């Protein structure tokens, strides 16, 4: 299988390296306006053809495209690849709004091509074990969740702070992982109500702010009486590099995930009953490139459009609601 990589900054290069290391696909082409980034990435794939223009790369003989560009470009670039019959793996967010996300999902269905989005925390072994517990009934009736993602740093690219190019601040960057996880844990129930508060520099933001948020809290009421509380931030004084946690509560127990010593990569997952704890997963777990390798393996195996891509619209609809936007995207799982 032959893949093209669009955008090979830090995250794009990391995902390219994961594919190269796995051997699951040939890296046939690289497109990036930065000659230095493209040349650096090519050192991991010496046979790849370099392009400065995405349109030129799409003329290559490819089976799929991996997109890691600023968020505003994702939807248009993904649709362009899908309309040429290529599978797509895109960095999150797939679209800045549910409407943009809907456009890509519809294009993937029309092309009958596999669409993947790098919501990478779901690939963690601990998260997968937690999901198994949630679906097995061992936790009893599931009714609540708490999730946080606080980053002591902020993004180092200017476009993250431009609402038009990014779609939003820490909610779009970090909160999207929390929304993805909580809906996945509970099996994507309809979202009945969303309440949120967004801040920038300690000041509450209006519903139509000119700046992006750096702190956000939200409550999602899900069908069945389920409540989920989410919080995320950039540059929070947390006393460590990051605080990343997810807890799901049931009448017969709970499952919990937490990062170790402020790490962005090392996590422990636990099953808790009363005061007792059982470790479900702990380091080492090389999970960060797992999603793209699994997507590539599915494409290589002939996988076509997966209806589970509809969940991407549900996630985007919840993000719209956190920003106070009325979602116009069609999806039966968003009330």
C-alpha positions as semicolon CSV with decimal commas, in nm:
position;residue;x (nm);y (nm);z (nm)
1;X;0,000;0,000;0,000
2;X;0,125;0,347;-0,093
3;X;0,064;0,648;0,131
4;X;0,116;1,020;0,087
5;X;0,183;1,246;0,386
6;X;0,059;1,605;0,381
7;X;0,224;1,817;0,650
8;X;0,530;1,677;0,824
9;X;0,584;1,909;1,118
10;X;0,624;1,746;1,459
11;X;0,300;1,546;1,463
12;X;0,307;1,458;1,092
13;X;0,665;1,338;1,114
14;X;0,582;1,136;1,426
15;X;0,300;0,955;1,246
16;X;0,515;0,902;0,936
17;X;0,783;0,748;1,157
18;X;0,525;0,514;1,314
19;X;0,417;0,387;0,971
20;X;0,778;0,352;0,852
21;X;0,869;0,159;1,164
22;X;0,569;-0,075;1,130
23;X;0,631;-0,160;0,764
24;X;0,255;-0,169;0,708
25;X;0,273;0,065;0,406
26;X;0,514;0,230;0,167
27;X;0,560;0,604;0,218
28;X;0,546;0,707;-0,144
29;X;0,506;1,087;-0,130
30;X;0,549;1,380;0,106
31;X;0,401;1,728;0,062
32;X;0,493;2,025;0,278
33;X;0,558;2,392;0,194
34;X;0,863;2,376;0,424
35;X;1,152;2,229;0,230
36;X;1,340;2,164;0,554
37;X;1,051;1,968;0,711
38;X;0,996;1,770;0,392
39;X;1,365;1,686;0,359
40;X;1,384;1,583;0,725
41;X;1,083;1,354;0,689
42;X;1,226;1,204;0,373
43;X;1,522;1,078;0,574
44;X;1,274;0,826;0,719
45;X;1,141;0,733;0,374
46;X;1,423;0,773;0,120
47;X;1,207;0,657;-0,170
48;X;0,933;0,917;-0,119
49;X;0,877;1,186;-0,380
50;X;0,873;1,540;-0,241
51;X;0,609;1,800;-0,332
52;X;0,542;2,152;-0,217
53;X;0,182;2,147;-0,345
54;X;-0,085;1,905;-0,221
55;X;-0,247;1,902;-0,564
56;X;0,072;1,762;-0,715
57;X;0,094;1,487;-0,454
58;X;-0,264;1,382;-0,527
59;X;-0,159;1,300;-0,882
60;X;0,070;1,027;-0,749
61;X;-0,034;0,662;-0,755
62;X;-0,155;0,644;-0,393
63;X;-0,395;0,437;-0,185
64;X;-0,432;0,682;0,101
65;X;-0,336;1,023;0,238
66;X;-0,234;1,127;0,590
67;X;-0,316;1,490;0,676
68;X;-0,139;1,692;0,948
69;X;-0,196;2,057;0,859
70;X;-0,364;2,353;1,037
71;X;-0,723;2,269;1,134
72;X;-0,893;2,504;0,888
73;X;-0,749;2,302;0,599
74;X;-0,852;1,956;0,716
75;X;-1,203;1,930;0,572
76;X;-1,118;2,061;0,226
77;X;-0,801;1,855;0,198
78;X;-0,976;1,539;0,318
79;X;-1,262;1,581;0,071
80;X;-1,017;1,640;-0,216
81;X;-0,843;1,310;-0,140
82;X;-1,167;1,116;-0,093
83;X;-1,304;1,246;-0,423
84;X;-0,994;1,100;-0,591
85;X;-1,075;0,763;-0,436
86;X;-0,812;0,774;-0,160
87;X;-0,853;0,664;0,201
88;X;-0,786;0,942;0,453
89;X;-0,628;0,960;0,799
90;X;-0,650;1,311;0,942
91;X;-0,529;1,485;1,254
92;X;-0,804;1,610;1,483
93;X;-1,023;1,799;1,443
94;X;-1,155;1,658;1,118
95;X;-1,356;1,979;1,085
96;X;-1,380;2,300;1,288
97;X;-1,757;2,250;1,313
98;X;-2,004;1,965;1,289
99;X;-2,107;2,093;0,944
100;X;-1,750;2,067;0,814
101;X;-1,717;1,724;0,972
102;X;-2,044;1,611;0,812
103;X;-1,911;1,718;0,472
104;X;-1,607;1,491;0,507
105;X;-1,801;1,193;0,640
106;X;-2,048;1,221;0,353
107;X;-1,758;1,234;0,106
108;X;-1,605;0,921;0,261
109;X;-1,935;0,737;0,231
110;X;-1,981;0,846;-0,130
111;X;-1,627;0,735;-0,218
112;X;-1,658;0,418;-0,005
113;X;-1,316;0,484;0,148
114;X;-1,193;0,434;0,502
115;X;-1,180;0,756;0,705
116;X;-0,968;0,776;1,020
117;X;-0,907;1,060;1,265
118;X;-0,614;1,068;1,506
119;X;-0,808;1,065;1,833
120;X;-0,507;0,882;1,965
121;X;-0,584;0,843;2,335
122;X;-0,847;0,584;2,251
123;X;-0,565;0,359;2,123
124;X;-0,406;0,339;2,468
125;X;-0,412;-0,010;2,619
126;X;-0,548;0,126;2,946
127;X;-0,833;0,307;2,771
128;X;-0,922;-0,008;2,577
129;X;-0,931;-0,210;2,897
130;X;-1,154;0,056;3,053
131;X;-1,387;0,036;2,754
132;X;-1,408;-0,341;2,794
133;X;-1,521;-0,294;3,155
134;X;-1,779;-0,033;3,057
135;X;-1,932;-0,262;2,794
136;X;-1,914;-0,585;2,996
137;X;-2,160;-0,478;3,266
138;X;-1,902;-0,535;3,541
139;X;-1,943;-0,175;3,656
140;X;-2,321;-0,206;3,687
141;X;-2,529;0,088;3,570
142;X;-2,301;0,360;3,431
143;X;-2,411;0,706;3,530
144;X;-2,121;0,956;3,553
145;X;-1,774;1,050;3,430
146;X;-1,505;1,308;3,513
147;X;-1,233;1,391;3,259
148;X;-0,957;1,654;3,262
149;X;-0,670;1,753;3,033
150;X;-0,458;2,039;3,167
151;X;-0,142;2,129;2,977
152;X;0,119;2,346;3,150
153;X;0,224;2,470;2,806
154;X;0,044;2,621;2,510
155;X;0,083;2,541;2,139
156;X;0,394;2,684;1,974
157;X;0,231;2,761;1,637
158;X;0,061;3,097;1,576
159;X;-0,233;2,944;1,393
160;X;-0,360;2,776;1,712
161;X;-0,444;3,123;1,847
162;X;-0,629;3,235;1,534
163;X;-0,992;3,127;1,577
164;X;-1,054;3,122;1,202
165;X;-0,762;2,886;1,137
166;X;-0,794;2,668;1,446
167;X;-1,167;2,663;1,514
168;X;-1,104;2,728;1,883
169;X;-0,855;2,705;2,165
170;X;-0,798;2,440;2,430
171;X;-1,141;2,283;2,372
172;X;-1,060;2,215;2,007
173;X;-0,704;2,109;2,088
174;X;-0,750;1,906;2,409
175;X;-1,119;1,894;2,495
176;X;-1,198;1,705;2,177
177;X;-1,009;1,406;2,319
178;X;-1,222;1,420;2,633
179;X;-1,549;1,440;2,440
180;X;-1,436;1,150;2,220
181;X;-1,347;0,934;2,519
182;X;-1,661;0,999;2,721
183;X;-1,897;0,929;2,429
184;X;-1,698;0,616;2,338
185;X;-1,706;0,485;2,697
186;X;-2,085;0,518;2,713
187;X;-2,157;0,388;2,361
188;X;-2,245;0,723;2,197
189;X;-2,578;0,802;2,367
190;X;-2,761;1,113;2,245
191;X;-2,634;1,439;2,395
192;X;-2,933;1,608;2,556
193;X;-2,777;1,925;2,697
194;X;-2,438;2,096;2,717
195;X;-2,342;2,370;2,961
196;X;-2,000;2,531;2,940
197;X;-1,784;2,821;3,060
198;X;-1,484;2,939;2,859
199;X;-1,204;3,168;2,979
200;X;-0,903;3,348;2,833
201;X;-0,641;3,493;3,065
202;X;-0,875;3,439;3,359
203;X;-1,163;3,636;3,206
204;X;-1,489;3,474;3,102
205;X;-1,550;3,485;2,726
206;X;-1,864;3,593;2,548
207;X;-2,038;3,359;2,307
208;X;-1,870;3,533;2,012
209;X;-1,516;3,598;2,135
210;X;-1,233;3,734;1,925
211;X;-0,972;3,533;2,113
212;X;-0,947;3,161;2,176
213;X;-1,007;3,010;2,517
214;X;-0,727;2,878;2,736
215;X;-0,950;2,726;3,007
216;X;-1,287;2,554;2,977
217;X;-1,526;2,354;3,189
218;X;-1,838;2,178;3,062
219;X;-2,115;1,946;3,173
220;X;-2,266;1,706;2,919
221;X;-2,602;1,552;3,001
222;X;-2,640;1,229;2,806
223;X;-2,947;1,017;2,745
224;X;-3,021;0,777;3,029
225;X;-2,944;1,026;3,304
226;X;-2,568;1,013;3,248
227;X;-2,365;1,320;3,342
228;X;-2,008;1,392;3,230
229;X;-1,791;1,676;3,363
230;X;-1,502;1,795;3,149
231;X;-1,221;2,047;3,205
232;X;-0,924;2,139;2,987
233;X;-0,667;2,417;2,965
234;X;-0,344;2,556;2,829
235;X;-0,071;2,706;3,050
236;X;-0,236;2,610;3,377
237;X;-0,021;2,624;3,691
238;X;-0,065;2,253;3,764
239;X;0,275;2,192;3,924
240;X;0,366;1,947;3,648
241;X;0,368;1,931;3,269
242;X;0,021;1,784;3,235
243;X;-0,276;1,652;3,429
244;X;-0,468;1,398;3,223
245;X;-0,736;1,188;3,390
246;X;-1,055;1,003;3,301
247;X;-1,292;0,830;3,541
248;X;-1,614;0,643;3,464
249;X;-1,847;0,556;3,751
250;X;-2,103;0,277;3,776
251;X;-2,319;0,140;4,055
252;X;-2,083;-0,158;4,100
253;X;-1,744;0,003;4,050
254;X;-1,537;0,248;3,847
255;X;-1,250;0,260;3,600
256;X;-0,989;0,534;3,613
257;X;-0,702;0,656;3,398
258;X;-0,429;0,896;3,512
259;X;-0,097;1,013;3,376
260;X;0,214;0,945;3,579
261;X;0,443;1,223;3,703
262;X;0,296;1,478;3,463
263;X;0,380;1,268;3,155
264;X;0,200;1,305;2,824
265;X;0,275;0,940;2,741
266;X;0,283;0,724;3,057
267;X;-0,051;0,623;3,208
268;X;-0,196;0,377;3,453
269;X;-0,553;0,245;3,429
270;X;-0,732;0,096;3,729
271;X;-1,051;-0,085;3,820
272;X;-1,188;0,036;4,153
273;X;-1,450;-0,114;4,384
274;X;-1,495;0,073;4,710
275;X;-1,146;0,132;4,847
276;X;-0,989;-0,152;4,645
277;X;-0,791;-0,092;4,326
278;X;-0,673;-0,330;4,056
279;X;-0,427;-0,219;3,787
280;X;-0,557;-0,282;3,436
281;X;-0,263;-0,141;3,238
282;X;0,057;0,049;3,307
283;X;0,373;0,154;3,120
284;X;0,536;0,070;2,894
285;X;0,277;0,115;2,622
286;X;0,388;0,256;2,283
287;X;0,043;0,388;2,193
288;X;0,098;0,727;2,027
289;X;0,128;0,596;1,670
290;X;-0,103;0,299;1,714
291;X;-0,412;0,457;1,555
292;X;-0,246;0,537;1,223
293;X;-0,080;0,195;1,197
294;X;-0,413;0,022;1,262
295;X;-0,588;0,244;1,005
296;X;-0,317;0,168;0,747
297;X;-0,345;-0,205;0,816
298;X;-0,722;-0,188;0,762
299;X;-0,679;-0,003;0,432
300;X;-0,416;-0,254;0,321
301;X;-0,662;-0,531;0,407
302;X;-0,929;-0,382;0,180
303;X;-1,146;-0,204;0,438
304;X;-1,390;0,047;0,291
305;X;-1,617;0,308;0,451
306;X;-1,688;0,235;0,817
307;X;-2,027;0,368;0,939
308;X;-1,862;0,433;1,277
309;X;-1,732;0,753;1,113
310;X;-2,075;0,897;1,193
311;X;-1,958;0,926;1,554
312;X;-1,716;1,196;1,440
313;X;-2,017;1,417;1,367
314;X;-2,158;1,347;1,714
315;X;-1,829;1,453;1,872
316;X;-1,816;1,769;1,660
317;X;-2,176;1,850;1,754
318;X;-2,086;1,837;2,123
319;X;-1,787;2,065;2,059
320;X;-2,018;2,307;1,874
321;X;-2,243;2,313;2,179
322;X;-1,949;2,382;2,412
323;X;-1,873;2,686;2,198
324;X;-2,237;2,794;2,205
325;X;-2,283;2,719;1,835
326;X;-2,604;2,560;1,715
327;X;-2,505;2,250;1,521
328;X;-2,674;2,218;1,183
329;X;-2,511;1,885;1,100
330;X;-2,745;1,591;1,049
331;X;-2,700;1,320;1,307
332;X;-2,964;1,118;1,492
333;X;-2,742;1,077;1,801
334;X;-2,730;1,450;1,880
335;X;-3,052;1,580;2,028
